[in-house]
Amino acid sequence: MTATTAPRLADPAARRRRSPRVAGYVTMIFATVVVGAPLLWLALASLKAPDELYQLPLQWLPARPDLDNYAQAASAIPLGRLLANSIGLTVVGAGLKVVLGLCCAYALVFLDFPFRKAVFGLVIVTLMIPPQITIIPNYTLVASLGWLNTYQGILVPGLASAFGTFLFRQHFLTLPASILEAAELDGAGHWRKLWRFVVPMSTPTLAAVALVSVVTEWNDYLWPFLVVDHPETMTLPVGLTLLQNTDGMSDWGVLLAATVVVTLPILLVFLVLQRRLVDGLTAGAVTG
């Protein structure tokens, strides 16, 4: 066999390997267009004048980009206060979820106490319970404590994170025991082992849990809508209802501008943390 004929014989195999790759790229591009097109239209439409939104055929680009819709949204509702509420509740809520998940997972893996497996089974069971089932008892408890229209009323009922506990626990099982044993011989207690050794080795999982928690807290609508009816304590998603009540559904440009304000921060957070998201979600996936 000559050197010139060998590549020709390998060509069919190379083409077969290339075909799934091309199909994967095509699928990825299609999915990106399907997901990204509405977001792009949302951003562009928020810069249009009211008459442009109803033009047929549909025009993607605004004739004269204008920020007037954003100014009207800020004057119609307390947009700055709503944004501050959402940022504060998201940072505090997501931070507490991560800390509680870390501590619970550490206890389930590194502490020896009775019924440890039963406790972990209870955590798994809570993942299967739809959150809508707990709305009525949570509302009754919050109302009895006098926490309606308060930040703690929005925050406290959702602090327990079974998802974070499960993900951290699965990752902690993959950590090398020798490092923690050496730390214990060096006199490190549980608190020091957690924050000085376990957490630095769990950065991808930490980023994944933080991202999921931030998205959940920021986008939460139903629970804040039920327990808050004062604009001073509303979050951005709930505050959009004030805009609808003010303008009805006639001024879509103002509503779209406010929606961009709700959507943009969480997209930026995702872009910052997305590199570690897959690594964090797959860490410990094969561990029992």
Phi and psi in degrees as GROMACS dihedral restraints (atoms count N, CA, C in turn):
[ dihedral_restraints ]
;  ai    aj    ak    al  type     phi  dphi    fc
    3     4     5     6     1   -86.1    20    10
    4     5     6     7     1   165.2    20    10
    6     7     8     9     1   -68.3    20    10
    7     8     9    10     1   -24.8    20    10
    9    10    11    12     1   -79.4    20    10
   10    11    12    13     1   -24.3    20    10
   12    13    14    15     1   -86.4    20    10
   13    14    15    16     1   -21.0    20    10
   15    16    17    18     1   -62.0    20    10
   16    17    18    19     1   -46.3    20    10
   18    19    20    21     1   -62.5    20    10
   19    20    21    22     1   -33.1    20    10
   21    22    23    24     1   -66.1    20    10
   22    23    24    25     1   -38.2    20    10
   24    25    26    27     1   -68.2    20    10
   25    26    27    28     1   -28.3    20    10
   27    28    29    30     1   -83.2    20    10
   28    29    30    31     1   -13.7    20    10
   30    31    32    33     1   -58.5    20    10
   31    32    33    34     1   -46.1    20    10
   33    34    35    36     1   -58.8    20    10
   34    35    36    37     1   -41.9    20    10
   36    37    38    39     1   -64.7    20    10
   37    38    39    40     1   -40.8    20    10
   39    40    41    42     1   -63.4    20    10
   40    41    42    43     1   -38.8    20    10
   42    43    44    45     1   -66.2    20    10
   43    44    45    46     1   -37.5    20    10
   45    46    47    48     1   -65.4    20    10
   46    47    48    49     1   -36.8    20    10
   48    49    50    51     1   -71.4    20    10
   49    50    51    52     1   -31.0    20    10
   51    52    53    54     1   -75.6    20    10
   52    53    54    55     1   -29.8    20    10
   54    55    56    57     1   -61.7    20    10
   55    56    57    58     1   -48.9    20    10
   57    58    59    60     1   -61.1    20    10
   58    59    60    61     1   -33.5    20    10
   60    61    62    63     1   -65.6    20    10
   61    62    63    64     1   -43.6    20    10
   63    64    65    66     1   -64.0    20    10
   64    65    66    67     1   -42.7    20    10
   66    67    68    69     1   -62.0    20    10
   67    68    69    70     1   -37.1    20    10
   69    70    71    72     1   -65.1    20    10
   70    71    72    73     1   -41.4    20    10
   72    73    74    75     1   -64.2    20    10
   73    74    75    76     1   -41.9    20    10
   75    76    77    78     1   -62.6    20    10
   76    77    78    79     1   -43.9    20    10
   78    79    80    81     1   -62.9    20    10
   79    80    81    82     1   -41.7    20    10
   81    82    83    84     1   -64.5    20    10
   82    83    84    85     1   -42.0    20    10
   84    85    86    87     1   -64.3    20    10
   85    86    87    88     1   -42.6    20    10
   87    88    89    90     1   -62.0    20    10
   88    89    90    91     1   -45.3    20    10
   90    91    92    93     1   -64.0    20    10
   91    92    93    94     1   -38.0    20    10
   93    94    95    96     1   -64.0    20    10
   94    95    96    97     1   -41.7    20    10
   96    97    98    99     1   -64.8    20    10
   97    98    99   100     1   -43.7    20    10
   99   100   101   102     1   -62.2    20    10
  100   101   102   103     1   -41.6    20    10
  102   103   104   105     1   -78.8    20    10
  103   104   105   106     1   -39.5    20    10
  105   106   107   108     1   -82.6    20    10
  106   107   108   109     1   -27.1    20    10
  108   109   110   111     1   -60.0    20    10
  109   110   111   112     1   -46.3    20    10
  111   112   113   114     1   -61.7    20    10
  112   113   114   115     1   -37.3    20    10
  114   115   116   117     1   -67.0    20    10
  115   116   117   118     1   -39.8    20    10
  117   118   119   120     1   -65.0    20    10
  118   119   120   121     1   -43.5    20    10
  120   121   122   123     1   -64.1    20    10
  121   122   123   124     1   -38.2    20    10
  123   124   125   126     1   -59.3    20    10
  124   125   126   127     1   -47.5    20    10
  126   127   128   129     1   -65.2    20    10
  127   128   129   130     1   -42.7    20    10
  129   130   131   132     1   -70.3    20    10
  130   131   132   133     1   -39.2    20    10
  132   133   134   135     1   -67.0    20    10
  133   134   135   136     1   -28.2    20    10
  135   136   137   138     1   -68.5    20    10
  136   137   138   139     1   -14.2    20    10
  138   139   140   141     1   -98.9    20    10
  139   140   141   142     1     4.0    20    10
  141   142   143   144     1   -93.9    20    10
  142   143   144   145     1   156.1    20    10
  144   145   146   147     1   -74.4    20    10
  145   146   147   148     1   158.1    20    10
  147   148   149   150     1   -56.3    20    10
  148   149   150   151     1   -40.0    20    10
  150   151   152   153     1   -68.7    20    10
  151   152   153   154     1   -26.4    20    10
  153   154   155   156     1   -69.7    20    10
  154   155   156   157     1   -28.2    20    10
  156   157   158   159     1   -67.2    20    10
  157   158   159   160     1   -22.7    20    10
  159   160   161   162     1  -106.0    20    10
  160   161   162   163     1    10.4    20    10
  162   163   164   165     1   -70.4    20    10
  163   164   165   166     1   140.7    20    10
  165   166   167   168     1  -126.9    20    10
  166   167   168   169     1   131.2    20    10
  168   169   170   171     1   -69.9    20    10
  169   170   171   172     1   162.9    20    10
  171   172   173   174     1   -62.6    20    10
  172   173   174   175     1   131.4    20    10
  174   175   176   177     1  -106.3    20    10
  175   176   177   178     1   120.8    20    10
  177   178   179   180     1   -72.5    20    10
  178   179   180   181     1   -47.8    20    10
  180   181   182   183     1   -87.4    20    10
  181   182   183   184     1   134.6    20    10
  183   184   185   186     1   -68.9    20    10
  184   185   186   187     1   143.1    20    10
  186   187   188   189     1   -64.2    20    10
  187   188   189   190     1   -44.8    20    10
  189   190   191   192     1  -136.4    20    10
  190   191   192   193     1    99.0    20    10
  192   193   194   195     1   -56.1    20    10
  193   194   195   196     1   132.6    20    10
  195   196   197   198     1  -143.0    20    10
  196   197   198   199     1   142.0    20    10
  198   199   200   201     1   -95.6    20    10
  199   200   201   202     1    16.2    20    10
  201   202   203   204     1   -63.3    20    10
  202   203   204   205     1   -34.8    20    10
  204   205   206   207     1   -61.7    20    10
  205   206   207   208     1   -38.0    20    10
  207   208   209   210     1   -67.9    20    10
  208   209   210   211     1   -38.8    20    10
  210   211   212   213     1   -65.3    20    10
  211   212   213   214     1   -41.0    20    10
  213   214   215   216     1   -65.5    20    10
  214   215   216   217     1   -39.6    20    10
  216   217   218   219     1   -63.9    20    10
  217   218   219   220     1   -40.9    20    10
  219   220   221   222     1   -67.5    20    10
  220   221   222   223     1   -30.3    20    10
  222   223   224   225     1   -83.2    20    10
  223   224   225   226     1   -25.6    20    10
  225   226   227   228     1   -80.1    20    10
  226   227   228   229     1   -34.9    20    10
  228   229   230   231     1  -133.3    20    10
  229   230   231   232     1   158.0    20    10
  231   232   233   234     1   -74.6    20    10
  232   233   234   235     1    74.0    20    10
  234   235   236   237     1   -62.1    20    10
  235   236   237   238     1   -39.7    20    10
  237   238   239   240     1   -63.5    20    10
  238   239   240   241     1   -43.3    20    10
  240   241   242   243     1   -66.7    20    10
  241   242   243   244     1   -40.9    20    10
  243   244   245   246     1   -63.2    20    10
  244   245   246   247     1   -41.0    20    10
  246   247   248   249     1   -64.6    20    10
  247   248   249   250     1   -42.8    20    10
  249   250   251   252     1   -63.6    20    10
  250   251   252   253     1   -40.4    20    10
  252   253   254   255     1   -61.2    20    10
  253   254   255   256     1   -46.0    20    10
  255   256   257   258     1   -64.3    20    10
  256   257   258   259     1   -44.1    20    10
  258   259   260   261     1   -63.4    20    10
  259   260   261   262     1   -46.6    20    10
  261   262   263   264     1   -62.7    20    10
  262   263   264   265     1   -48.4    20    10
  264   265   266   267     1   -65.8    20    10
  265   266   267   268     1   -35.5    20    10
  267   268   269   270     1   -68.7    20    10
  268   269   270   271     1   -45.5    20    10
  270   271   272   273     1   -64.0    20    10
  271   272   273   274     1   -48.5    20    10
  273   274   275   276     1   -67.7    20    10
  274   275   276   277     1   -46.0    20    10
  276   277   278   279     1   -64.5    20    10
  277   278   279   280     1   -47.5    20    10
  279   280   281   282     1   -65.4    20    10
  280   281   282   283     1   -39.4    20    10
  282   283   284   285     1   -62.8    20    10
  283   284   285   286     1   -44.3    20    10
  285   286   287   288     1   -67.4    20    10
  286   287   288   289     1   -36.4    20    10
  288   289   290   291     1   -62.1    20    10
  289   290   291   292     1   -42.7    20    10
  291   292   293   294     1   -65.5    20    10
  292   293   294   295     1   -45.4    20    10
  294   295   296   297     1   -63.8    20    10
  295   296   297   298     1   -45.5    20    10
  297   298   299   300     1   -65.4    20    10
  298   299   300   301     1   -39.2    20    10
  300   301   302   303     1   -63.6    20    10
  301   302   303   304     1   -41.4    20    10
  303   304   305   306     1   -61.0    20    10
  304   305   306   307     1   -48.5    20    10
  306   307   308   309     1   -65.5    20    10
  307   308   309   310     1   -42.9    20    10
  309   310   311   312     1   -65.2    20    10
  310   311   312   313     1   -43.6    20    10
  312   313   314   315     1   -65.6    20    10
  313   314   315   316     1   -39.8    20    10
  315   316   317   318     1   -60.4    20    10
  316   317   318   319     1   -43.5    20    10
  318   319   320   321     1   -63.9    20    10
  319   320   321   322     1   -39.7    20    10
  321   322   323   324     1   -68.9    20    10
  322   323   324   325     1   -24.6    20    10
  324   325   326   327     1  -100.4    20    10
  325   326   327   328     1   -44.7    20    10
  327   328   329   330     1  -106.1    20    10
  328   329   330   331     1    -6.1    20    10
  330   331   332   333     1  -108.4    20    10
  331   332   333   334     1   140.7    20    10
  333   334   335   336     1  -103.3    20    10
  334   335   336   337     1   106.8    20    10
  336   337   338   339     1  -140.6    20    10
  337   338   339   340     1   158.9    20    10
  339   340   341   342     1   -63.3    20    10
  340   341   342   343     1   146.5    20    10
  342   343   344   345     1    60.4    20    10
  343   344   345   346     1    33.3    20    10
  345   346   347   348     1   -63.5    20    10
  346   347   348   349     1   -43.0    20    10
  348   349   350   351     1   -66.2    20    10
  349   350   351   352     1   -34.5    20    10
  351   352   353   354     1   -67.1    20    10
  352   353   354   355     1   -37.5    20    10
  354   355   356   357     1   -64.9    20    10
  355   356   357   358     1   -43.0    20    10
  357   358   359   360     1   -64.9    20    10
  358   359   360   361     1   -37.6    20    10
  360   361   362   363     1   -61.0    20    10
  361   362   363   364     1   -37.2    20    10
  363   364   365   366     1   -64.9    20    10
  364   365   366   367     1   -37.8    20    10
  366   367   368   369     1   -61.6    20    10
  367   368   369   370     1   -43.2    20    10
  369   370   371   372     1   -63.4    20    10
  370   371   372   373     1   -40.2    20    10
  372   373   374   375     1   -62.4    20    10
  373   374   375   376     1   -39.6    20    10
  375   376   377   378     1   -64.3    20    10
  376   377   378   379     1   -25.4    20    10
  378   379   380   381     1   -67.3    20    10
  379   380   381   382     1   -23.2    20    10
  381   382   383   384     1   -90.8    20    10
  382   383   384   385     1    -6.6    20    10
  384   385   386   387     1   -88.6    20    10
  385   386   387   388     1   121.7    20    10
  387   388   389   390     1   -61.3    20    10
  388   389   390   391     1   135.5    20    10
  390   391   392   393     1   -63.5    20    10
  391   392   393   394     1   -21.6    20    10
  393   394   395   396     1   -64.2    20    10
  394   395   396   397     1   -25.6    20    10
  396   397   398   399     1   -66.9    20    10
  397   398   399   400     1   -31.1    20    10
  399   400   401   402     1   -88.9    20    10
  400   401   402   403     1     0.1    20    10
  402   403   404   405     1   -63.9    20    10
  403   404   405   406     1   -47.6    20    10
  405   406   407   408     1   -65.2    20    10
  406   407   408   409     1   -50.2    20    10
  408   409   410   411     1   -62.5    20    10
  409   410   411   412     1   -36.9    20    10
  411   412   413   414     1   -64.9    20    10
  412   413   414   415     1   -41.7    20    10
  414   415   416   417     1   -64.4    20    10
  415   416   417   418     1   -41.3    20    10
  417   418   419   420     1   -61.7    20    10
  418   419   420   421     1   -42.8    20    10
  420   421   422   423     1   -65.6    20    10
  421   422   423   424     1   -45.7    20    10
  423   424   425   426     1   -63.8    20    10
  424   425   426   427     1   -40.6    20    10
  426   427   428   429     1   -65.8    20    10
  427   428   429   430     1   -39.3    20    10
  429   430   431   432     1   -68.1    20    10
  430   431   432   433     1   -26.7    20    10
  432   433   434   435     1   -84.8    20    10
  433   434   435   436     1    -5.1    20    10
  435   436   437   438     1    74.7    20    10
  436   437   438   439     1    29.1    20    10
  438   439   440   441     1  -100.0    20    10
  439   440   441   442     1    10.4    20    10
  441   442   443   444     1   -66.7    20    10
  442   443   444   445     1   142.1    20    10
  444   445   446   447     1    60.5    20    10
  445   446   447   448     1    36.0    20    10
  447   448   449   450     1  -130.3    20    10
  448   449   450   451     1   158.7    20    10
  450   451   452   453     1   -67.8    20    10
  451   452   453   454     1   -39.4    20    10
  453   454   455   456     1   -66.7    20    10
  454   455   456   457     1   -28.8    20    10
  456   457   458   459     1   -65.7    20    10
  457   458   459   460     1   -33.5    20    10
  459   460   461   462     1   -75.4    20    10
  460   461   462   463     1   -37.7    20    10
  462   463   464   465     1   -86.3    20    10
  463   464   465   466     1   -50.2    20    10
  465   466   467   468     1   -63.4    20    10
  466   467   468   469     1   -44.8    20    10
  468   469   470   471     1   -61.2    20    10
  469   470   471   472     1   -21.0    20    10
  471   472   473   474     1  -105.9    20    10
  472   473   474   475     1    16.0    20    10
  474   475   476   477     1   -73.9    20    10
  475   476   477   478     1   -31.3    20    10
  477   478   479   480     1   -68.9    20    10
  478   479   480   481     1   125.7    20    10
  480   481   482   483     1  -119.5    20    10
  481   482   483   484     1    94.2    20    10
  483   484   485   486     1   -66.7    20    10
  484   485   486   487     1   -34.6    20    10
  486   487   488   489     1   -63.6    20    10
  487   488   489   490     1   -46.7    20    10
  489   490   491   492     1   -63.7    20    10
  490   491   492   493     1   -42.1    20    10
  492   493   494   495     1   -61.1    20    10
  493   494   495   496     1   -43.8    20    10
  495   496   497   498     1   -63.6    20    10
  496   497   498   499     1   -46.2    20    10
  498   499   500   501     1   -66.4    20    10
  499   500   501   502     1   -43.2    20    10
  501   502   503   504     1   -64.0    20    10
  502   503   504   505     1   -41.6    20    10
  504   505   506   507     1   -61.7    20    10
  505   506   507   508     1   -44.8    20    10
  507   508   509   510     1   -63.3    20    10
  508   509   510   511     1   -36.2    20    10
  510   511   512   513     1   -73.1    20    10
  511   512   513   514     1   -39.9    20    10
  513   514   515   516     1   -61.6    20    10
  514   515   516   517     1   -30.0    20    10
  516   517   518   519     1   -65.8    20    10
  517   518   519   520     1   -20.1    20    10
  519   520   521   522     1   -92.7    20    10
  520   521   522   523     1    -5.0    20    10
  522   523   524   525     1   -73.4    20    10
  523   524   525   526     1   144.3    20    10
  525   526   527   528     1   -66.1    20    10
  526   527   528   529     1   123.9    20    10
  528   529   530   531     1   -68.6    20    10
  529   530   531   532     1   -24.2    20    10
  531   532   533   534     1   -63.6    20    10
  532   533   534   535     1   -35.7    20    10
  534   535   536   537     1   -65.3    20    10
  535   536   537   538     1   -44.4    20    10
  537   538   539   540     1   -70.0    20    10
  538   539   540   541     1   -34.2    20    10
  540   541   542   543     1   -65.5    20    10
  541   542   543   544     1   -40.7    20    10
  543   544   545   546     1   -64.2    20    10
  544   545   546   547     1   -39.6    20    10
  546   547   548   549     1   -64.4    20    10
  547   548   549   550     1   -38.2    20    10
  549   550   551   552     1   -68.1    20    10
  550   551   552   553     1   -39.2    20    10
  552   553   554   555     1   -64.9    20    10
  553   554   555   556     1   -27.1    20    10
  555   556   557   558     1   -81.0    20    10
  556   557   558   559     1    -1.0    20    10
  558   559   560   561     1    96.5    20    10
  559   560   561   562     1     9.8    20    10
  561   562   563   564     1   -75.7    20    10
  562   563   564   565     1   133.3    20    10
  564   565   566   567     1   -85.1    20    10
  565   566   567   568     1  -177.7    20    10
  567   568   569   570     1   -62.7    20    10
  568   569   570   571     1   -41.8    20    10
  570   571   572   573     1   -62.9    20    10
  571   572   573   574     1   -42.8    20    10
  573   574   575   576     1   -69.4    20    10
  574   575   576   577     1   -39.9    20    10
  576   577   578   579     1   -62.5    20    10
  577   578   579   580     1   -37.5    20    10
  579   580   581   582     1   -65.2    20    10
  580   581   582   583     1   -51.8    20    10
  582   583   584   585     1   -87.0    20    10
  583   584   585   586     1   -24.6    20    10
  585   586   587   588     1   -94.7    20    10
  586   587   588   589     1   -22.7    20    10
  588   589   590   591     1  -124.1    20    10
  589   590   591   592     1   -51.0    20    10
  591   592   593   594     1   -69.9    20    10
  592   593   594   595     1   -48.8    20    10
  594   595   596   597     1   -62.1    20    10
  595   596   597   598     1   -46.2    20    10
  597   598   599   600     1   -60.4    20    10
  598   599   600   601     1   -27.5    20    10
  600   601   602   603     1   -86.5    20    10
  601   602   603   604     1     0.9    20    10
  603   604   605   606     1  -120.6    20    10
  604   605   606   607     1    28.0    20    10
  606   607   608   609     1   -58.7    20    10
  607   608   609   610     1   -46.2    20    10
  609   610   611   612     1   -61.3    20    10
  610   611   612   613     1   -44.4    20    10
  612   613   614   615     1   -65.5    20    10
  613   614   615   616     1   -38.4    20    10
  615   616   617   618     1   -60.7    20    10
  616   617   618   619     1   -43.5    20    10
  618   619   620   621     1   -65.4    20    10
  619   620   621   622     1   -39.6    20    10
  621   622   623   624     1   -64.7    20    10
  622   623   624   625     1   -46.9    20    10
  624   625   626   627     1   -65.1    20    10
  625   626   627   628     1   -39.7    20    10
  627   628   629   630     1   -63.2    20    10
  628   629   630   631     1   -42.8    20    10
  630   631   632   633     1   -64.6    20    10
  631   632   633   634     1   -46.7    20    10
  633   634   635   636     1   -62.1    20    10
  634   635   636   637     1   -40.7    20    10
  636   637   638   639     1   -66.5    20    10
  637   638   639   640     1   -41.8    20    10
  639   640   641   642     1   -63.4    20    10
  640   641   642   643     1   -45.3    20    10
  642   643   644   645     1   -63.0    20    10
  643   644   645   646     1   -42.7    20    10
  645   646   647   648     1   -63.1    20    10
  646   647   648   649     1   -46.1    20    10
  648   649   650   651     1   -66.2    20    10
  649   650   651   652     1   -43.0    20    10
  651   652   653   654     1   -66.8    20    10
  652   653   654   655     1   -40.2    20    10
  654   655   656   657     1   -88.6    20    10
  655   656   657   658     1    -5.2    20    10
  657   658   659   660     1   -60.5    20    10
  658   659   660   661     1   128.1    20    10
  660   661   662   663     1  -122.7    20    10
  661   662   663   664     1   -48.8    20    10
  663   664   665   666     1   -62.4    20    10
  664   665   666   667     1   -49.9    20    10
  666   667   668   669     1   -65.6    20    10
  667   668   669   670     1   -49.6    20    10
  669   670   671   672     1   -59.8    20    10
  670   671   672   673     1   -32.7    20    10
  672   673   674   675     1   -64.5    20    10
  673   674   675   676     1   -34.1    20    10
  675   676   677   678     1   -77.3    20    10
  676   677   678   679     1   -36.5    20    10
  678   679   680   681     1  -100.1    20    10
  679   680   681   682     1    -5.5    20    10
  681   682   683   684     1  -131.4    20    10
  682   683   684   685     1   131.0    20    10
  684   685   686   687     1  -133.7    20    10
  685   686   687   688     1    11.9    20    10
  687   688   689   690     1  -104.2    20    10
  688   689   690   691     1   131.1    20    10
  690   691   692   693     1   -58.5    20    10
  691   692   693   694     1   -25.6    20    10
  693   694   695   696     1   -65.3    20    10
  694   695   696   697     1   -26.0    20    10
  696   697   698   699     1  -116.9    20    10
  697   698   699   700     1     6.1    20    10
  699   700   701   702     1   -74.1    20    10
  700   701   702   703     1   154.2    20    10
  702   703   704   705     1   -95.4    20    10
  703   704   705   706     1   170.9    20    10
  705   706   707   708     1   -60.3    20    10
  706   707   708   709     1   -48.6    20    10
  708   709   710   711     1   -57.4    20    10
  709   710   711   712     1   -39.0    20    10
  711   712   713   714     1   -73.4    20    10
  712   713   714   715     1   -35.1    20    10
  714   715   716   717     1   -62.9    20    10
  715   716   717   718     1   -23.6    20    10
  717   718   719   720     1   -63.1    20    10
  718   719   720   721     1   -26.1    20    10
  720   721   722   723     1   -65.3    20    10
  721   722   723   724     1   -31.2    20    10
  723   724   725   726     1   -63.6    20    10
  724   725   726   727     1   -38.9    20    10
  726   727   728   729     1   -66.6    20    10
  727   728   729   730     1   -39.9    20    10
  729   730   731   732     1   -65.9    20    10
  730   731   732   733     1   -38.7    20    10
  732   733   734   735     1   -68.9    20    10
  733   734   735   736     1   -29.8    20    10
  735   736   737   738     1   -75.4    20    10
  736   737   738   739     1   -49.5    20    10
  738   739   740   741     1  -104.4    20    10
  739   740   741   742     1     4.5    20    10
  741   742   743   744     1    62.5    20    10
  742   743   744   745     1  -139.0    20    10
  744   745   746   747     1  -119.4    20    10
  745   746   747   748     1    24.8    20    10
  747   748   749   750     1   -85.0    20    10
  748   749   750   751     1   -35.2    20    10
  750   751   752   753     1  -104.6    20    10
  751   752   753   754     1    83.8    20    10
  753   754   755   756     1   -69.0    20    10
  754   755   756   757     1   -29.2    20    10
  756   757   758   759     1   -61.0    20    10
  757   758   759   760     1   -42.2    20    10
  759   760   761   762     1   -65.3    20    10
  760   761   762   763     1   -42.7    20    10
  762   763   764   765     1   -64.9    20    10
  763   764   765   766     1   -39.1    20    10
  765   766   767   768     1   -67.2    20    10
  766   767   768   769     1   -37.1    20    10
  768   769   770   771     1   -63.4    20    10
  769   770   771   772     1   -43.4    20    10
  771   772   773   774     1   -65.5    20    10
  772   773   774   775     1   -34.6    20    10
  774   775   776   777     1   -65.6    20    10
  775   776   777   778     1   -36.1    20    10
  777   778   779   780     1   -62.5    20    10
  778   779   780   781     1   -40.9    20    10
  780   781   782   783     1   -61.9    20    10
  781   782   783   784     1   -35.1    20    10
  783   784   785   786     1   -72.1    20    10
  784   785   786   787     1   -38.2    20    10
  786   787   788   789     1   -83.6    20    10
  787   788   789   790     1   -38.2    20    10
  789   790   791   792     1   -60.4    20    10
  790   791   792   793     1   -46.1    20    10
  792   793   794   795     1   -60.1    20    10
  793   794   795   796     1   -40.1    20    10
  795   796   797   798     1   -72.0    20    10
  796   797   798   799     1   -29.4    20    10
  798   799   800   801     1   -66.4    20    10
  799   800   801   802     1   -40.0    20    10
  801   802   803   804     1   -64.7    20    10
  802   803   804   805     1   -40.6    20    10
  804   805   806   807     1   -62.9    20    10
  805   806   807   808     1   -41.2    20    10
  807   808   809   810     1   -63.9    20    10
  808   809   810   811     1   -41.0    20    10
  810   811   812   813     1   -63.4    20    10
  811   812   813   814     1   -32.3    20    10
  813   814   815   816     1   -73.3    20    10
  814   815   816   817     1   -39.3    20    10
  816   817   818   819     1  -102.2    20    10
  817   818   819   820     1    -4.2    20    10
  819   820   821   822     1   -66.4    20    10
  820   821   822   823     1   -25.7    20    10
  822   823   824   825     1   -62.5    20    10
  823   824   825   826     1   -33.1    20    10
  825   826   827   828     1   -96.1    20    10
  826   827   828   829     1    -1.9    20    10
  828   829   830   831     1   -65.4    20    10
  829   830   831   832     1   -50.2    20    10
  831   832   833   834     1   -64.7    20    10
  832   833   834   835     1   -43.1    20    10
  834   835   836   837     1   -60.1    20    10
  835   836   837   838     1   -40.6    20    10
  837   838   839   840     1   -70.0    20    10
  838   839   840   841     1   -37.7    20    10
  840   841   842   843     1   -73.3    20    10
  841   842   843   844     1   -26.0    20    10
  843   844   845   846     1   -96.3    20    10
  844   845   846   847     1    -7.1    20    10
  846   847   848   849     1   -64.2    20    10
  847   848   849   850     1   126.9    20    10
  849   850   851   852     1    75.3    20    10
  850   851   852   853     1    16.0    20    10
  852   853   854   855     1   -66.6    20    10
  853   854   855   856     1   -27.6    20    10
  855   856   857   858     1   -99.9    20    10
  856   857   858   859     1     9.0    20    10
  858   859   860   861     1   -91.2    20    10
  859   860   861   862     1   135.9    20    10
